[in-house]
Amino acid sequence: MTDNTSSTNLGTVILIRGSVVDVHFATHLPPIHSLLHAQEGNIAIEVLAQLDAHCIRGIVLTAT
């Protein structure tokens, strides 16, 4: 999982509920409304909320 503003900010998907995903980041969180890419850019995720200091909730914008 990469943030399009910084390819070094990697996250790990920790929860999937339909098209809603929670992603954990060890370093800084991506901003709300930013676009994340998973599986070599095949899946796009928009950040909707920052749940805590290390987790975001996003919605998948492409078919999974």
KOLDRENNU-994949 format. One record per residue (C-alpha): residue number from 1; x, y, z. Coordinates in steps of 0.05 Angstrom, whole numbers, plus 5000, padded with zeros to 4 digits. Each point is the difference from the previous one (the first is absolute). Example, Ala and Ser with C-alpha at 12.3 -4.5 7.8 and 13.67 -1.06 7.14 Angstrom:
2
REC    i    xx    yy    zz
REC    1  5246  4910  5156
REC    2  5027  5069  4987
//
This chain:
64
REC    i    xx    yy    zz
REC    1  5000  5000  5000
REC    2  5032  5066  4979
REC    3  4980  5072  5008
REC    4  5005  5037  4933
REC    5  5036  5059  5034
REC    6  5055  4957  5029
REC    7  5018  4932  4973
REC    8  5039  4984  5064
REC    9  4939  5005  5045
REC   10  4976  4928  4999
REC   11  4938  4975  5036
REC   12  4969  4932  5015
REC   13  4926  4984  4989
REC   14  4973  4976  5067
REC   15  4925  4996  4986
REC   16  4956  4993  4938
REC   17  4925  5008  5004
REC   18  4972  5001  4929
REC   19  5029  5062  4968
REC   20  5022  5031  5067
REC   21  5072  4986  5022
REC   22  5041  5019  5061
REC   23  5075  5009  4988
REC   24  5055  5004  5053
REC   25  5060  5046  4988
REC   26  5062  4995  5044
REC   27  5023  5071  4983
REC   28  4956  5060  4982
REC   29  4928  4994  4975
REC   30  4980  5022  4931
REC   31  4953  5061  4998
REC   32  4925  4992  4994
REC   33  4976  4997  4928
REC   34  5068  4976  4975
REC   35  5004  4941  4953
REC   36  5036  4936  5019
REC   37  5020  4944  4954
REC   38  5003  4926  5015
REC   39  5021  4938  4961
REC   40  5049  5036  4954
REC   41  4951  5056  4986
REC   42  4941  4956  4979
REC   43  4957  5020  5060
REC   44  4986  5072  5019
REC   45  4978  5020  5070
REC   46  4977  5069  5022
REC   47  5016  5019  5072
REC   48  4935  5019  5036
REC   49  5020  5004  5073
REC   50  5060  4996  5046
REC   51  4979  4952  5055
REC   52  5059  5010  5046
REC   53  5074  5017  4997
REC   54  5016  4940  4955
REC   55  4935  4978  4964
REC   56  4957  5028  4944
REC   57  4933  4978  4973
REC   58  4991  5003  4925
REC   59  4953  4980  4945
REC   60  5022  4958  4940
REC   61  4987  5037  4935
REC   62  5015  4943  4952
REC   63  4976  4928  4993
REC   64  5034  4952  5048
//
